[in-house]
Amino acid sequence: MVAPINKIPNMKKHLLLCILFFWSCSLFAQLESANLNGIFVANETRKPIPELELFFPKLRQIYACNHLGEFTITNIPYGNYTILIKQEGETIDSFKVMIDKAIVSLDTLSLAAEKLISTAMSNQALRIPCIALESTDDYVLGDEMISNQNISAMLSSSAHKDPYLNAVSYTFSPYNFHARGLSNSQQVWINGILMNNPEKGNAAWNTWSGLNDVFKNKSSSYGLASNPISFGSLIGLQAFDISASEQARQTKMSYSISNRSYNNRIMLTHSSGVQKNGWAFSISASRRWAQTGYSQGTFFDAYSCYASIAKILNEKHSCSFNVFVAPTTHARSGSATDEVYDLTKNHYYNANWGWQDGARRNAQISKTIAPIAILEHQYYQSEKIKLTTSFSFQTGVFKNSGLDCYDAIDPRADYYRNLPSYYASTNPVAASKLSQSIINNPELLQIDWTRMYLDNKANFETVANANGQLGNQYKGNRSLYVLSNDVEQLNKISIGSNLQYKYCDKLLLSAGAHYTWQQSHDYKQLEDLLGGDFFVNKNMFVAQQFIANPSLAEIDLNHPNRIVEKGDDYGYNYINTLHKTFAWGQMELDLKKCKVNTALQIGYTTYMREGLYKNGLFALNSYGRSEQPYYITYSIKSGIEYKINGRNYLFANLCYGTEEPLMNQVFISPRTRNDLIHQSTPQQSQSFEGGYFMKSPKVQIRVVFYAIDIQHSINIRRFYNDDPDYQSYVNFVMQNSNKRHIGSELGIEYCLSPFITLNAAANISQSYYTNRPKVSVFSDNDTNLQGGNKEVYINNYYLGIGPQNAYTIGISYNSKRYWFVKINANYFDKNYININPARRTVEAAELVEPNSLLFHKIFDQEKLPAFYTIDLSGGKSIRLQKLSKQIKNRCSLYLSLSISNLLNNQNIKSMGYEQLRYDFSNNNPDKFPSKYIYYIGLTFFANMTLKF
């Protein structure tokens, strides 16, 4: 007999009698009990599968198999049951059984090898290096990566079972691939709380990275598929359950070594499982670090901590409290022009660092610490009704450092005026000499920390009327260069509720509501005076333009001429506050030959900016509270799935909806003023997906076609423009742009034998603009609109969202001796760089002969070269009891190795973009050439995990 791992106390006798009377004679049979037994074996080898767990949702009890895969469960009330098969706390399959006699024997139950975590090893071993929880590499768009996702409940399997989604998760995503060309649109939920930042749209994975062990239990949906957790998004959702009661009882220790963003990782996790008294505890901690990353001048240092306590109060109520934090410090690398890469002969050149006292020092460092606490309550009125209510609080600080200067030469090492190309046309001899000097000494293209220190120490000044006090003179070395932090202090409260009502076996009703209040305090902070004594809170650019009226150069008229020292705020200082709430409902009807679902969502969002500085140039609309724009949104979607037979399915989904603009798309320049973008409206979208699925013991096929139209989107890009007409930070506002994403997705998996599997996947798509939007340019140093409301001719230009065509083919071998090896060959094409809309205006073509060489150089969009890669991975599972009988049966060792870009191709341009600055005077596109990022060469990730 197998004892239950978590046993819920029996109901009081009089409550049981009430329920029996209410349900009348139909439940009378449940007074009788029965025994259930069986054995699990591998489908291919017929060997027993040990240590599986059987979860009875109806009884809220978990039972364990022994080391021979056998189970015997006693005292089960008569009735129909759905039983979930779990391994390492993760559901891998399910089946139904009717208990209608004293002894029910299931005899032999077989499971395919690919469903087993301990057999195939691929789910755990391959997940570690590539999953979005670990995506911190500068060369990968970490927050936008698509991690492992389930496709649909109809497949009744975990995400790695779908050949296409497996390719997206582990093969395509590291190469800057975006599923369906969409960015920041996947919803991420943790215990009933939406984690997407309502101000920026993305989910900040780095706030819980390094906690892989406890972020394993999830339900997912891809595309427009229905999900009882939420209405979802255009690309679907992921919902994690990290409560201690959902963590498998175990202790895990692991060590990893890599040459990616970090070199070392250690991780320790312990989970008690649900004890007899209904309590469950779980803790996890890890550290990842690298003194030098793949790119010179980078480093990485991150800690992660998690704790959860859960209590099953009775058969109707349970609650959990979860808290996690992942403080991270990361020195960044950046993009560069082809000229710089050629001069340095290094595709991983990093302009952000330079030598100081014999050590590398990086100017751009990201620091994050944002703990999150989630309190969740679950209520089961019966097996038909489940109500989940969650409350969360998050607080934290995000810092990004960078160099700042006042009345000094631009300190960036690769500033275009420091490069030979700047002098090529006016002084070829000087350009040639400079080029040779850089080739002989590449460190000339690194930050010169020594020069900045010397310049600051030599700049003695007396500031009159310092801190706004007449006659107050402040003397000392006024820093020309400083190191500053862009700081965001975040406070966020969220409340969510989800109701699932199983009206009958064929009808599931779901509904939910979610509210978020978020306040972010954004300001610039002086981090290091770099040898000077003080800095002054002035606008250098305005001071140079309006000498006759010095008050216009004041960044804060309430504190004029303010002396800034280390740790002080300066430059900009404001608070953003938002309220966002939405509610949704969904119906899922499961008929004999088809499934139908329909969902509706409505939302309300409002924003407000409060300026803490009274800007001299915008004295009337910078200080105090702004207007509060609000947006009412709605979405509706519906889908149908037709079952041809038990292995073949057809499906189609439709969705129409609106979505509010993000907060950073509402204010023209939140750093300087309260002005709103004129006629800011919600974005609209219409989407369709349809396809065919086949699932059989040997073959799985997935073919899907999709089309997504997005209208009225807003895009704002902010940068410094040193064109004589601007000489300022500008806000490049493009409104009412329309986009289209169309394509097809194909995935095939074929089992040649019980041990050899072939897989292939392909994505063929197009993502492009479909209209001519309007562009306006607003300067931070001028109160007038500059550049006018121009029409930009970008119709049919491609979006710069990574490779739009991606292909992979692979073969894997899973040995019956618990080891595996897998190799994939990948090919990527149709990767276009991000365009500068200003180069597609009438002004950019005024002095250019149509269809000339220069005309095409200005207007044609650059397509990056296609490329191919090879990835290799393997692993071994060792049950340590085989080595010594004194070792417990549950003790296992897992070894894995993953190698990306096996051929070490270091010439892959993963992404690029045209600079937003453009030489309109001479129509010269080479003055500000495009910048690129190269994908890293051969990288590896080796992992060793001990579990007991």
N, C-alpha and C positions, 0 to 999 in steps of 0.2 A: 504494500500500500504506500502511496505517495502522499505525504502530508502537505497541506496547502501552505504556500509561502506567506500569503496574506489572507487571513481569515477574518471576515467581518462578523462582529457579534450578532447572534440571532435576535430577531425582533421579539418584542414582548408578546406574550401569549394573547393578550386581549386585542392587540393590533392585528395579529395574524388572523384572528377569528373575524374581525371586521372586514378585512380584505377578502377572506373566503366567502363571507356572506355577500359582499358587493359583487364579486365575480361569479357567484352562484356555483352551480355544479361543474362548470367548465374547468375549474382549477382543483377539483376534488382529488384528481389523480396525483396532484403534486404532494399530497400527504405521504404518498409512497415514495421510496427512494430506491436507487439502483446503483450497480457498480459498472464502471466503464474501464476497459483495458485495451491495449494495443501496443504496437512497436513501430518505430520509425526506422526506415532503411533508405540508403542512397539508391536512386532509381537505376544508375548505371552499374554500380559495383555490388549492390544488394548488401552492403555492409551496414551495421547499425549506426545510427547517428546519435551520439550522446548529448546530454545536457540541454536538450530543448525544453522550452517552457510552454504550457498550455494555459491560455488566458480565457476565462469565461466572462465576457462582459455582462451577461445577465445576472450572474452570481457575484460578480466583482471579486473573483478569486483566481489565483494563479497556482498551477501545479507543475512540478518538475519531473522530467524523465530521469531514469538512472543512467549509469555509464554504458549500459547496453541498449539504450534507446527505448526501454520499456517503461510503460506507465500503467498504474492501476489506481483508479480514483473511486472512492466509496461515497455513499450517502448523497447521491445526486438526485434531486427531485425529478419526477417524470416531467417531460416537456420537450420542446424543440430548442436547440442551442446552436449558436454560431460560435466556433472556437477559433481563436487566433493563435497561430504558431509563432513563437518568439525565439530569437537567438541573440544573445548579448543585448537584450532589451529592445531589439528592433523586430517589428513584425515582418515575417518573410512569406507567410501564406495563411490561408484560413480554410475551414471546411465546416459543413453543417452536419448535425447528427440528431436523431430522434431517440430519446430515452423513453421506451415504452414497455420495458420488461426488466426483471430483476437483474440480469447480467447482460450487458451489451458489449460484445467483443468486436473490435474493429480490425482484428488480425494485423496484417502488415500494411502500413502506410508508407508510400514512397515519395521522396522529394528529389527534384532535379538538382544536380550539383551546382548549377549556376545560382540557385536560390540561397545556398548556404554560405554564410560569411566565413566560417572556419575552413570550408573546403576550397572554394574558389579564391579566397583571400583578396580578391580584387576590390571588393567594396570598401574594405578598410585600408588596404595598402595603397591603392591608387588615389584614394580620396585625400590623403594627407598632403601631398605636394600641390595639388591643383585646386582644391575646393576654395570657395570664396572666403572662408574663414581665415585662410592663410595668405590671401592675395595682397601683399604689401609692396611688391616690386614696382619700381618706377616705370618699368617698361611694359607693365600690364595695367590696364585701366581697372584697378582693383575693385572700386565701388560699383563698377558697372558690369562685372563679370557675371555670367549666368552659371550658377552652381547647379549641382545635381538636382533634377526636378522630376517629379512624377508626372505622367501624361494624363492619365484618366483612371477613374475607379474601375472602368470596364476591363482593364488589363489585369487587375488583381495582383499586382506585383510592385516591387519597389522600382525606383527610377532607373537604376542601372540595368534593368531588364529591357528598357526601350533602346534599340540600337542607335536611333538618331539623337535622342537626348543624352545618351552616354557620350556620344561624340561631341556634342555641344559642350558638355560639362568638362570633360577631361582632355579633349583633343583640340577643338576649335578655339575655345575661350582664351587660352593663354596667348594666342596670336592676334589679340585685339578684335576678335569676332564678336558681333552683337547679334543675338538671335532676333530675326525679323527686322534688323536694322534699328531697333529701339534701344534707347538708353534711359537709365534711371526710372524705368516704368514697372519693374517687377515689385509687387508688394511682399514685404517680409513681416511676419507676425511672430511674436514670442509670447506664449501663454495668454493669448487673447488681446495683446496690445500691438498696434501697428507701429513698426519701428521706422518707417520712412519719415525723413525730416520734412515737415510740411513747408519749410522755408526754402529747401533746396531740391526736394523731390527724391533724393537717393536714400538708400539705407546705409548707415555708417557701419559697415562690417567690422571696421577696426576697433569699435567699442566693445566687441566680444571675441575678437580673434584670439587664437591660441587655446580655445576651449572646445576642441574637436570632440573630445570624449563624451561631453554632455549635450552637445548639439547634434545628436544623431536621430532622435525621435522626431519625425516630421511628417506632415501630409502636404502634398504639393499638387498643383495643377498647372498645366502649360497652355498658353494661349487663352482661348475663350471658354475652356472647359469649366463645368460647374464645380463648386466646392462649398461644403456647408460652413466653412470658416468665414468666408467673406465673398462679396461680389467679385473681387479680383480686379485685375487690370488687363491691358491689351496683351501682355506677355505672361499673365498668370500670377501665381503667388506661391510662397513657401511659408508654412506655419510650423514653428518649432514648439515642442513641449519639453521644457527643461526641468520640470518639477522632480523632486527626489523620488516620488512614488513611481515615476516612469523610467528610472534608471535601473539597469540590471544590477543585481547584487554581485559585486566584484571589486577587486583592487587592481589597478593598472599602473604600470610604470613604463615610460618609454624614453628613448634617447634618439635624436635624429641629427644627422650631419648633412650639410648641403653647401653649395656654392652660389645660391640664389640671393635673395635679399638678406637672409641671415645664414650663418654658418652652423650654429648649434641650437638645439632645442631639447629641453628636458620637460617632462610632463608627469604629473602624479594625480591619480583620480581614485577616490574610494566612495563606493555607494553601498549602503546597508541593505537595499531592497526594502520592501514593505514587511515590517515585523509583525508578530502576532498581536501586539497591542495597537496596531494601525499606524505607528510612526514610521517615517522613512527619513534618512539623512543622506546627503551627498555633498562631497567637496571635490574641487579640482583646482590645480594650480600649474602654471607652466612659465618657463622663461625662454625667450628666443633672443639671440644676440649675434652680432658680427662686428668686429673692430673695423673691418673694411669689407664693403659689399662688392658686387660684381663690377661696378663702376668706381673709379678712383675718387677718393674724397667722400664717399658715402659710408655710413655706419648704421647699425640698427640695434636697438635695445628695447625689449618689451617684456612686461610681466602680465600675467593674466590670472585672475582669481575668481572663484565661483563657490557659492554655498547655497544649499537649499534644504529646507525642512518641510515635510509634508505630514499631514495627519488625516487618516480616513476616520471620520467621526462616527459614522454609522453607514448603513447601506444607502442612505440618501445624500449625505453630506461629506465632502472632503475639501481640504484647503491646503494651500502651499504658499511658502514665502521664499522667493528667489532673489538673490543679489549677485551681481557680477561686475567686474571692472577690468580694464585692460590698458593700464598706462603704457604709452609707447613714445619713444624718442627715435626719430628717423631723419638722417641727413639725406637730402634729396639730390637727384641729378636732373638734367633738363635736356631740352632739344638744342639743335645747332644747325647752321647752314652747311651746305656742301663745301663751301670754301674753307670753313673751319675744320671740318672732318679731313679734308685733303691736306691742309697745312700740318695738322697734328698726326696724320696717318693713323688715326684712332677713331673708330666708329662709336666708341663709348666715351668720347671726350665729355668732360663735365666742367662747365664754366663756373660752377658755384663754389669752388674751393681754391685755396692758395696756401703757400708755405708761411708759417709764422713760428719763429724760434725753433726751426727744424722739424716742426710737426704740421701735418695737414689740418687746415681749419676750413670748415664748410660754413657759408653764410646763410644757407637756406635749410633750416632745421624745423621739422614738424614735431610738436609735442601734444599729446592727447591724454587726457584723463577725465572720464565721464562715467562714473558709476551709475548703474541702473538697478532699482529695486522694484519687484513685481509681486503683488499680493493677489492670489487667485482663489476663487471659491467655485466649486462645482456642486450642482444640485441635480440629483436624479429622482424625479417624481416617480418614475417607473422606468422600465426598459424602453418606453416610448418617448419620454421627455427628458432632455438634458439641458440645463441652464448653466452657463459659465459667465461669471462676472469677475472682472480684473481691474486692478488699480495699479498704476505705476508712477514712479517719480524718478526723474533723472536730473542730475546736476553735473556740471563739469566745465572744463576749460580746454579750448583748442587754440594752439599758438602756431604761427608760421612766421619764421624770422626772415629778414632780408635787409640789404643795405639801403640806406637813405642818405641823402646829401643836401646841402644848402649852399648855393653859389659856388659850386665846385664841378670838376670834370666828372662825367658819368663813370662810376667805379666798376661797371661790369667789364669783365675781362674780354668778352667777345662783342663789345659794343661796336657797331658797324664803322664808326670813325677810327677805330683802332686796327682795322683790317686793311690789307693791301688794295682790295677792290675799291675802297673809297678814293684812293689816289690814282687809280689806274688810268683814268682819262685825262686828268690834269697834270700829273707828274709821274709818268711811267717808271722813271729811274728810281724815285723814292719808293714806289710800290714794289719794284723788284727787290730793292735792298731790304725793305721791311719783310717781304715774303721769305727771303733767305734767312733773315735773322730768326724768324719764328720757326722755320724748319730746323735750324741749328739749335734753337733753344725753345722748345714748346712751352716751357713754363712762363714765357711772355704772355701766353693766353690764359693764365691763371690769375686769380685775384692777388693784387699786390698789397698785402696787409701792412707791410713795413712802411710803404709810402704814405698810406692813409694815417698811420700813427704819427709819422714825422710831420705831415701837413697839419694835423690837428694840434700838435704841440707847438707849432710855430705860428699859429694863428691867434695871437693875443689881441683881445678886443675889450672895449668898454661899452656896455649897453646902458644907454641913458633911459631914465624913467622905467627901470626894470620892474616887472610885475605890476605895471600900471601905477606905480607910486612916483609922483613928481619929485625930481631931484635924486631919486634912488639910482645910484650907479653900481653896476655889477661888472667886476673885472675878472678876467681870467682867459684861459684858452678856450675859445669858442669852437666847438667841433664842426668841421666841414663835412665829415663823414660820421655816421653812427650806424649801429646795428639795432634794428627795431623789430618788434613783434606785432603782427596783426592778430589781435586777441578776440576771441568770442567766448563770453561767459554765458553758459546755457542753463536755463531752468525749464523743466518740462513736466507737465502733469497730464496723464492720460487715463481715461476711464472707458472700458469696453464691456459689452455684454453680448452674448451669443446664445440663441435659443434654437434647439433642434427638436422637432416633434415628428415622430414616426407615426403618422396617422394610421397606416396599415402597412402591410408588407410591400405594397406597391407604391406608396406615396410618402415622401419625406418633405416636410416643410422646414425651412430654416429662415431665421431673421436675426438681425443684429443692429447695434448702434454703437457709435464710437465718438468720443469727444477728446480734443487735445487743446490745452492751453500751453503756449510756448513763449518764452521771453528770452531774447538774446541781447546781451550787452556787448556791442562791438566798439573797439577802440584800438588805437595804435599805442604801443608801449615802448619806451626807450629801454633797450636791453643792455647796450654797451656804448660808452662815449668814445671808445677807441683812442684812449690817451688824452682826450680833451677834458675840460672841466664842466662844460655845460652846453646846452643847445637852446635855441629860441623857437617858440611855437609860432612860426611865421610861414606864410605861403610865398616861397621864393619866386614862383612864376608870376604871381600877381604883383609882387613888389617890383619886379623888373619892368612890368608894363604900365603900372600906375604910380610912378614916382611922386607925382604931385599930390596924391591922396593916399598916404601910408596906411590909413585905417582900413582900406580895402584889403590889405595884405594880412590883416589879423585873422587868424583861424578861430579865435574866440574873443569877441568884443567885450564879453563880460570879464575877461581876465587878459587885458592887452599886454603885449610885450612880456609874456610869461616865460620865466626861466625854467627850462626842463632839465631834470637830472635823472639819473638811473632809476628805473622803476616807475617814472611818471607817465601819465597819458599825454598824448599830443596828436596833432594831425587830424584826427576825426574822433568823434565820441557820440554815440547814439544808441538808442534802445529800440529794438523791434519787438512788437507784441502781436500775436495772432491767436485767433480762436477758430478752430475747425471742428465741425461736427457733421456726421452723415449717418444715415440709417438705410437699411436694405432688407429685402425679403426675397425668398427664392422657393420655387416649387420644383421637385424632381419626381417624375412619374415613371415607374418602371413597369412596362407592359410586357406581354409575352414575346413580341418580336421587336419592340423598340423601346427606347427611353427618351423622354421628353423633359426638358427643363426650361424654366423661364425665371428671370430675376430682374428686379427693379431697385435702383438706388437713387437717393436724393441727398444733397449736401448743402451746407452753408459755411462760408469762410469769410472772415473779416481780418483786415490788417491795420496796423498803426505804427508809425514811426515817431519817436520822441527824440528831438535833437538836444544834446547836452552842451553843445557849442553854438554860439551866435556868430556865424560866419560873416566876416566883413563884407564879402562880395554879395552874400545872400542874407542880409541882415533881417529882412522881413519874413523869410520863409525857411529859416534853418533851425531856430531855437524853439523848443516846446513841441507840442503834439501836432501831428498832421491830421488831415482828413482821414476818415476810416472807410476806405472802399470795401464793399462787400460783394460777394459773388454767390449766386444760387446755381447749383449744378444738378444735373440728373443724368442717369444712364439706364438703358434697358438692353437686355440680351436674351436670346433664346436659342435653343439647340435641340437637335434630334440625333439619335444614334439608332441605326437599324441593324438588327442582328440577322445576317444571312443564314448563318448556322453557328455552331459553337465555336468556330475558329475564325470566322470572317465577319467583319463589321464595316459599315459605312457610317459616316457622320457628317454633320454640317452645323455650324454655329454662326449667328449673326449678332452684331452689337452696334448700338448707336449711343453716343454719350457726349457730355460736355465736361470740361475740367477747368478749374480755376487756374489762372496764371500763378506761378510761384511768387513768393514775396520779393525775391530779387529781380523779378520781371515787372514789378508794379511801380517802383520808384525810379525816377530817372537816374539819380545819383544819391543813394542813401547816405553816403559819407559826407555830403555837403549840404543837402537841403531836403525839404519835404515835398517837392514837386512830384506829381504823379504823371505817369504816361497817359497821354490823351487817348480817350476811347479804348481803354484796356478792357477787353471782353474775354469770356471763357473760350478756351480752345474746344473745337468740335472734332469728333472722329466717327467714322463709319468703318466697320471691319467685318470681314468674312473669312471663314476657314472651313475647309471641307476635305475629306479624304477617306482613305481605306486602310484598315488594319487587318493583318492576319497573324494569328498566334497558334502555333502548333508545337508539338514536342521537339521538332527538328528545325523548323523555319519560323522566323518572325519577320514581317514586312510592315513598313509604315510609309505611306505615301500621302502627303498633305499639300494642298494648295491654299494660299492665303492672299488677301488683298486688304490693305489698310490705307484709308485716306484721312489726313489730318489737316484741318483748316484753322485759320486765325491764330496761329501760334506766334508767340513773341520771343525774340532773342535779343539779349543785350550783351555786348562785349565791351569791356572797359580796358583802356590801355593808354600809355603815354604817347602822344603824337608830337614829334618835334618838327613837323612841317611848319614853315613860317606863318601860315595862316592860323595855326593853333598854338603851338608851344605850350601844351597843356595836357593833362589827363582828360580824355574824352570818353563819352558814353555813346556807343554806336548802337542805335536802337533800330531794329528791323521788325516791323509789325505786319500782321496779316499774311504771313507766309504760309503757303500750302505745300504739303509733302505727300508722297505716295510711296508705300512699301508693298511690293508684290513679289511673289516667289513660290518656290516649291521646296519641300523637304522630303528626303528619302532616307530610309534606314532599313538595312537588311542584316539579319543574323542567321547563319546556317550551321548546324551541328554536323560536321563530317563524321564524327564518331563520338562516343561518350566523353572523349578527352580533348578533341580538337574542334575549335569553333572558328568559322570565318565571319567577319563583320565588315560592313561597308556603309558609308553614310555620305550624303551630298546635300549641299544647300545651294540653290541657284536662285538668285534674287536681283531685284533692282530697287534702290531707294533714291529718290530724286525729288527736286522741287517741281511744282506744277503751275506756278504763276509768277507774276512780277510784283513782289512786295514793295513796300515803301520803306525808305531808310532816312532817319534823321540823326544828326550828330549834335550832341550837347556837350559843351566844354565846362569843365569844373572851374575855369578861370575867366569865364565870360558869361554874362547873364542873357546873352542873345543866342537864339538858335543859329548854328552854323552849318552850312551844307544843305540847308533846306530839306524839304520833304521829297527826296529824290526817288524816282522809280529805278529799281535795279532789275536788269535783264538776266535773271538766273533761271528762267523756265527751262526744265529738262537738264539742269546741272545736277550731278550726283552729290549725295550727302557723304561727308567724310566720316564714315562709321566703321572703318575697317574693311576687310575682304568681304565682298558681297557674294562671291562664289567660293565655296569651300568643299573639299572632297577628302575622304580618308578611306583606306582599305587596310584591314589588319587580320592577323591570325593569332590565336591564343591556344595554349596547351595547358590543360589542368590535369595534373597527375593524380592518380588514386592514392599516391603517397603524400598528398597534401603540399604540393608545390605547383607553381604556375609560372609561365613566361608568356609575354605578349609583345608583339611588334606591330607598329602602325606606320604606313607611309601616307603622307598628307600633302595636299596641293591647294594653294590659295591664289585667287585671281580677282580682278576687278576691285582693286583697292585704290580709291581716289583720295586726294588730299582735300582738306577743308578750304573752301574758296573765300576770298575777300570780296564781298558784294560790291564794295566801292569801285573795284576794277571792272565792274559790269554796268557802268553808267554811261550816259551820253558824254559827260565831261572827260571820261577816260579815253574816249575815242575821237575827240574833237580834232586833234592835229595828226591823226594816224590814218594812213591810206587803207581803205577797206581791203581785206583779204591779203594784205602784205605780210611779210615775215613777222614784223613787229606787232601787227594786229593780232595774229594768231598767238604770239607769245604772251600778249596781255590777256586775251579773252579765253583761250583754250584751257580746259581743266587738265591738270597733270594726273596721269594714272601711274601709280607705283608699279614696279616690276612684279610679275608673278613669282612665286617661290614655292619650293617644296621642302619638307622636313621629314625626318624619321624619328620616331619615339620608341623607346624600349623600356619594358618594365618586367619585374619578376618578383617572386616571393616564396617563402616557405613557412609552413605552420608545423610546429613541433610540440607534441604532447609530452611533457617532461616526465610523466610517470613511467614512460617507456625506458627512460634512462636510469631511474631509481624508483623502487617500489615505495620508498619512504616519502616521496613527493606526492602531494594531494592530486587527485584526479583532475580537478579543475585548473591546475596550473599548466599554462601553455606559453610558448615563446613564438613570436611572429617576427619574421625578418622580411624586409622588402627593399627593393631598389628601383628607382624610376629615373630614366635618363631622357631628357628632352633635347631635340636638335642634335641627334647623334652624330651627324656629319660636321658639326661645328661650323655651320654656315653663318658668318658674321657680316654678311652683306645684305641682310634682309631689312628693308625699310618697312617697319610695322605701321607707321603713321606719319603724316606730315600736314602742314598747314601753310597757307599764304599769310604773310604778315599783314596786319590791318593798316599799317602805314603804307602810303603809296605816293610816288613822286608824280603829282599831277602837272607840275611845271614842265617837265621834260618827257613825260609819259615813259619813264624808264622803269620797267618791272624788276630790273636787276639791282636797283639801289637798295631795296629791301627784299632780298630773295627769300624763298620759302625755307622753312625749317623742318627738320625731320628727327625722328627717333628710330634707332636701329634695334631690332630684336636681339636679345642676348644669344651668345653662342651655346656650345654644349654646357648643359647644366645637369646636375644630378641631385637626388634626394634619397638618402639611405635612412632606414628607420628600423629600430629594434624595440619591440614591445613585449613586456612580461605581464601576463594576466593570471590572477589567481583569486 
